[in-house]
Amino acid sequence: MNLKQIEAFVKIANNNSFSRTAKELYLTQPTISAYITNLEEELGVQLFARTTKAVELTENGKKIYLYAREMVDLASTIQNMFKDGTERVPDKEIVIAASTIPAHYLLPRILAEYSRRYPQARFRVVESDSAGVIADITEHKADLGFVGTAINRTHCEYIPFYDDELVVVTPNTEKYRILKGRGMPLSWLQEETFVLREDGSGTRREAMAHLRELGIEESRLKIVANFANTDAVLMSVKEGIGISVISRLAAQDKLERGDILDFKLSESGSYRSIYMVTSQIHPASDPAQKLIALVKKLYGFAGT
């Protein structure tokens, strides 16, 4: 294994292309292919899944990506150590694993602001459920995670930064308009049909916790569908398949259009924290640390 092989591996992963990487490194494509073939043979695993349309990291490739990138970054740091002595703009790629709600409704603002401050910044965002995000952090596949629930995993630090309200959403039909107008207690939820996110979802985990506080156990719910996609849940509610408990962030557009109705889980509202997640074993890179600091500044650090 040598640094040229590692550099080629990282660039192919970033570019999703052997040919583009060859141009960037001023090498021929057969040379780049040989680097990767030799590296795969030495490690005894396949690093890329190659098709006629795309080049993607395999699961084994994802396992070593951050380590490989750190090796390339360290070599670059050594090369630049004795230049002008000024702080370099953090232009290294930040690998982010995020669950649906933060990925869709919070990250765009965060990354836009980071890019304004550091125009050369690059991001790789991998969307998963909360359980998948935590796995990516513990397995060192991502620099930083964003999740909607704290799952007990050793060697992870959870940094709360945003309070997200969970609400019951229903179709906008006469039945539910009457219930909303009467302001009746939520005991009627036990008789309803539910559509929910999948088991690994932070939204589902937190929703079930809030329902238990109302004396409603998940085992007593009539759940007719589980979805990996929040939009699918909302569309199912709109079409009358069932009701759900979901983030107000996700439901806001359909609420404003009158497609669905919302019911608070408590008089003052029921909230869950959105967290940044870091590894306690692998120190965050300088760009990731700057991103964490920016998020704290944008939202006000809940821990202060």
C-alpha positions as CSV (number, residue, x, y, z in Angstrom):
1,M,0.0,0.0,0.0
2,N,1.3,3.4,-0.9
3,L,0.2,7.0,-0.7
4,K,-0.5,7.3,-4.5
5,Q,-2.9,4.4,-4.3
6,I,-4.6,5.9,-1.3
7,E,-4.9,9.3,-3.0
8,A,-6.4,7.7,-6.1
9,F,-8.9,5.8,-3.9
10,V,-10.0,9.0,-2.1
11,K,-10.4,11.0,-5.3
12,I,-12.3,8.3,-7.1
13,A,-14.7,8.1,-4.1
14,N,-15.1,11.9,-4.3
15,N,-15.5,12.1,-8.0
16,N,-17.4,8.8,-8.6
17,S,-15.3,8.5,-11.7
18,F,-12.0,6.9,-12.7
19,S,-11.6,9.0,-15.8
20,R,-12.1,12.4,-13.9
21,T,-9.6,11.3,-11.3
22,A,-7.0,10.4,-13.9
23,K,-7.3,13.9,-15.3
24,E,-7.0,15.5,-11.9
25,L,-3.9,13.5,-11.1
26,Y,-2.4,13.9,-14.6
27,L,-2.3,10.1,-15.0
28,T,-3.7,7.7,-17.5
29,Q,-6.9,5.8,-16.6
30,P,-5.2,2.4,-16.8
31,T,-2.7,3.7,-14.2
32,I,-5.5,4.7,-11.9
33,S,-7.2,1.4,-12.4
34,A,-4.0,-0.4,-11.7
35,Y,-3.6,1.5,-8.4
36,I,-7.1,0.4,-7.3
37,T,-6.7,-3.1,-8.4
38,N,-3.4,-3.5,-6.6
39,L,-4.9,-1.9,-3.5
40,E,-7.9,-4.2,-3.6
41,E,-5.7,-7.2,-4.0
42,E,-3.5,-6.2,-1.1
43,L,-6.5,-5.6,1.2
44,G,-8.4,-8.6,-0.1
45,V,-11.7,-6.7,-0.6
46,Q,-13.5,-4.9,-3.3
47,L,-13.5,-1.1,-2.7
48,F,-15.7,0.1,-5.6
49,A,-18.9,-1.2,-7.3
50,R,-18.4,-0.4,-11.0
51,T,-21.2,-0.2,-13.5
52,T,-21.5,1.4,-16.9
53,K,-23.2,4.4,-15.3
54,A,-21.6,4.9,-12.0
55,V,-18.7,4.1,-9.6
56,E,-19.7,3.8,-5.9
57,L,-18.0,2.8,-2.7
58,T,-18.8,-0.7,-1.5
59,E,-19.4,-1.2,2.2
60,N,-15.8,-2.2,2.6
61,G,-14.8,1.0,0.8
62,K,-16.9,3.1,3.1
63,K,-15.2,1.5,6.1
64,I,-11.8,2.7,5.1
65,Y,-12.7,6.0,3.4
66,L,-12.2,8.3,6.3
67,Y,-9.0,6.7,7.3
68,A,-7.7,7.0,3.7
69,R,-8.8,10.6,3.5
70,E,-7.0,11.4,6.8
71,M,-3.8,9.9,5.4
72,V,-4.1,12.1,2.3
73,D,-4.9,15.2,4.5
74,L,-2.0,14.5,6.8
75,A,0.4,14.3,3.8
76,S,-1.0,17.6,2.6
77,T,-0.5,19.2,6.0
78,I,3.1,18.1,6.1
79,Q,3.7,19.4,2.6
80,N,2.2,22.8,3.6
81,M,3.7,23.0,7.1
82,F,6.6,25.3,6.2
83,K,5.0,27.6,3.6
84,D,3.6,30.9,4.7
85,G,2.5,30.0,8.2
86,T,-1.1,31.3,7.7
87,E,-4.2,29.3,8.5
88,R,-5.5,27.6,5.4
89,V,-9.2,27.7,4.5
90,P,-10.7,24.4,5.6
91,D,-11.4,23.0,2.1
92,K,-11.3,19.4,3.0
93,E,-14.4,17.3,2.4
94,I,-16.7,16.8,5.4
95,V,-18.6,13.5,5.4
96,I,-22.0,14.0,7.1
97,A,-24.5,11.3,8.0
98,A,-28.0,12.7,8.7
99,S,-31.4,11.3,9.4
100,T,-34.4,12.6,7.4
101,I,-35.6,15.6,9.4
102,P,-32.2,17.3,9.9
103,A,-31.1,16.3,6.4
104,H,-34.1,17.9,4.7
105,Y,-35.0,20.8,6.9
106,L,-31.9,22.0,8.9
107,L,-28.8,21.0,6.9
108,P,-29.4,23.1,3.8
109,R,-29.3,26.3,5.9
110,I,-26.2,25.1,7.9
111,L,-24.2,24.1,4.8
112,A,-25.2,27.2,2.9
113,E,-23.8,29.4,5.7
114,Y,-20.7,27.3,6.0
115,S,-20.1,27.6,2.3
116,R,-20.4,31.4,2.5
117,R,-17.7,31.4,5.1
118,Y,-15.5,28.8,3.5
119,P,-16.2,28.8,-0.3
120,Q,-13.9,25.9,-1.0
121,A,-15.7,23.6,1.4
122,R,-17.0,20.3,0.1
123,F,-19.6,18.0,1.7
124,R,-20.6,14.3,1.3
125,V,-24.1,13.9,2.9
126,V,-25.3,10.4,3.5
127,E,-29.0,10.2,4.4
128,S,-30.1,7.3,6.7
129,D,-32.3,6.7,9.7
130,S,-31.0,7.6,13.1
131,A,-29.8,4.1,13.8
132,G,-27.8,4.1,10.6
133,V,-26.3,7.5,11.3
134,I,-25.1,6.3,14.7
135,A,-23.6,3.2,13.1
136,D,-21.7,5.4,10.6
137,I,-20.2,7.5,13.4
138,T,-19.2,4.5,15.5
139,E,-17.7,2.7,12.5
140,H,-15.9,5.9,11.5
141,K,-17.7,6.2,8.1
142,A,-18.7,9.9,8.8
143,D,-17.1,12.9,10.4
144,L,-20.3,14.2,11.9
145,G,-23.9,13.0,12.4
146,F,-27.3,14.7,12.7
147,V,-30.1,12.7,14.3
148,G,-33.5,13.2,15.9
149,T,-33.0,10.9,18.9
150,A,-30.2,9.8,21.2
151,I,-29.6,6.1,20.8
152,N,-27.4,4.5,23.4
153,R,-24.1,3.7,21.7
154,T,-20.8,3.8,23.5
155,H,-18.1,6.2,22.3
156,C,-20.6,8.7,20.9
157,E,-21.2,12.3,22.1
158,Y,-24.6,13.9,21.5
159,I,-24.8,17.7,21.2
160,P,-28.4,19.0,21.2
161,F,-28.9,22.2,19.2
162,Y,-32.5,22.4,18.0
163,D,-35.9,21.7,19.7
164,D,-38.3,20.1,17.2
165,E,-42.0,19.9,18.0
166,L,-43.8,16.6,17.3
167,V,-47.4,16.8,16.4
168,V,-50.3,14.5,15.5
169,V,-51.3,14.9,11.9
170,T,-54.6,13.8,10.4
171,P,-56.4,14.2,7.1
172,N,-58.3,17.5,6.7
173,T,-61.7,15.9,6.9
174,E,-64.9,16.8,8.8
175,K,-64.3,14.2,11.4
176,Y,-61.0,15.6,12.4
177,R,-62.1,19.3,12.0
178,I,-64.8,18.5,14.6
179,L,-62.3,16.9,16.9
180,K,-59.9,19.9,16.5
181,G,-62.7,22.4,17.1
182,R,-63.8,20.6,20.3
183,G,-60.3,20.4,21.7
184,M,-61.0,16.9,23.0
185,P,-58.4,14.9,24.9
186,L,-56.2,12.7,22.8
187,S,-57.7,9.4,24.1
188,W,-59.3,9.0,20.7
189,L,-55.8,8.3,19.2
190,Q,-56.1,4.7,20.5
191,E,-59.0,4.0,18.1
192,E,-57.1,5.4,15.0
193,T,-55.2,3.8,12.2
194,F,-51.5,4.9,12.1
195,V,-48.9,5.2,9.4
196,L,-45.4,5.7,10.8
197,R,-41.7,5.9,9.9
198,E,-39.6,2.7,10.0
199,D,-38.3,1.2,13.3
200,G,-34.8,2.9,13.0
201,S,-36.3,6.3,12.7
202,G,-35.6,8.9,15.4
203,T,-39.0,10.5,14.7
204,R,-40.8,7.2,15.4
205,R,-38.7,6.5,18.5
206,E,-39.5,9.9,20.0
207,A,-43.1,9.7,18.9
208,M,-43.7,6.5,20.7
209,A,-42.0,7.9,23.8
210,H,-44.5,10.9,23.8
211,L,-47.5,8.6,23.2
212,R,-46.4,6.4,26.2
213,E,-46.5,9.6,28.3
214,L,-50.2,9.8,27.3
215,G,-50.8,6.2,28.4
216,I,-50.8,4.9,24.8
217,E,-48.5,1.9,24.1
218,E,-47.2,1.1,20.7
219,S,-48.4,-2.5,21.0
220,R,-52.0,-1.2,21.2
221,L,-51.7,0.9,18.0
222,K,-53.2,-0.2,14.7
223,I,-50.2,0.4,12.4
224,V,-51.1,-0.2,8.8
225,A,-47.9,1.0,7.1
226,N,-44.3,1.8,7.9
227,F,-42.3,4.1,5.6
228,A,-38.6,5.0,5.1
229,N,-39.6,8.4,3.7
230,T,-41.3,11.2,5.7
231,D,-43.0,12.5,2.5
232,A,-44.7,9.2,2.0
233,V,-46.0,9.3,5.5
234,L,-47.5,12.8,4.9
235,M,-49.0,11.8,1.6
236,S,-50.6,8.8,3.2
237,V,-52.1,11.0,5.9
238,K,-53.4,13.4,3.4
239,E,-55.0,10.6,1.4
240,G,-56.7,9.2,4.5
241,I,-54.8,6.0,5.0
242,G,-54.1,6.8,8.6
243,I,-52.8,9.4,11.0
244,S,-49.3,9.9,12.3
245,V,-47.0,11.6,14.8
246,I,-44.4,13.6,12.9
247,S,-42.0,16.6,13.1
248,R,-43.8,20.0,12.6
249,L,-40.8,20.9,10.4
250,A,-41.7,18.2,7.9
251,A,-45.5,18.9,8.1
252,Q,-45.4,22.7,7.9
253,D,-45.9,23.1,4.1
254,K,-48.9,20.7,4.0
255,L,-50.4,22.3,7.1
256,E,-50.1,25.8,5.6
257,R,-51.8,24.5,2.4
258,G,-54.6,22.9,4.5
259,D,-53.8,19.4,3.2
260,I,-53.7,18.0,6.7
261,L,-54.5,19.1,10.3
262,D,-52.3,19.1,13.4
263,F,-53.0,18.4,17.1
264,K,-50.6,19.2,19.9
265,L,-49.5,16.3,22.0
266,S,-49.7,18.5,25.1
267,E,-50.9,22.0,25.9
268,S,-47.5,23.5,25.7
269,G,-46.3,21.2,22.9
270,S,-44.1,18.1,22.9
271,Y,-40.5,18.5,21.8
272,R,-37.5,16.4,21.0
273,S,-33.9,17.5,20.5
274,I,-32.1,17.3,17.2
275,Y,-28.5,16.3,17.9
276,M,-25.1,16.6,16.3
277,V,-23.2,13.3,16.9
278,T,-19.4,13.0,17.1
279,S,-17.1,10.1,17.9
280,Q,-15.3,10.0,21.3
281,I,-12.6,7.8,19.8
282,H,-11.8,9.6,16.5
283,P,-11.2,13.3,16.9
284,A,-13.2,15.5,14.5
285,S,-11.3,17.1,11.7
286,D,-10.7,20.8,11.7
287,P,-13.4,21.5,9.1
288,A,-15.9,19.3,11.1
289,Q,-15.0,21.2,14.3
290,K,-15.7,24.5,12.5
291,L,-19.0,23.2,11.3
292,I,-20.0,22.2,14.9
293,A,-19.0,25.7,16.1
294,L,-21.1,27.2,13.4
295,V,-24.2,25.2,14.2
296,K,-23.9,26.2,17.9
297,K,-23.7,29.8,16.9
298,L,-26.6,29.6,14.4
299,Y,-29.0,27.9,16.8
300,G,-27.7,28.7,20.3
301,F,-26.1,25.7,22.0
302,A,-28.7,23.9,24.1
303,G,-26.0,22.8,26.5
304,T,-25.1,26.3,27.5
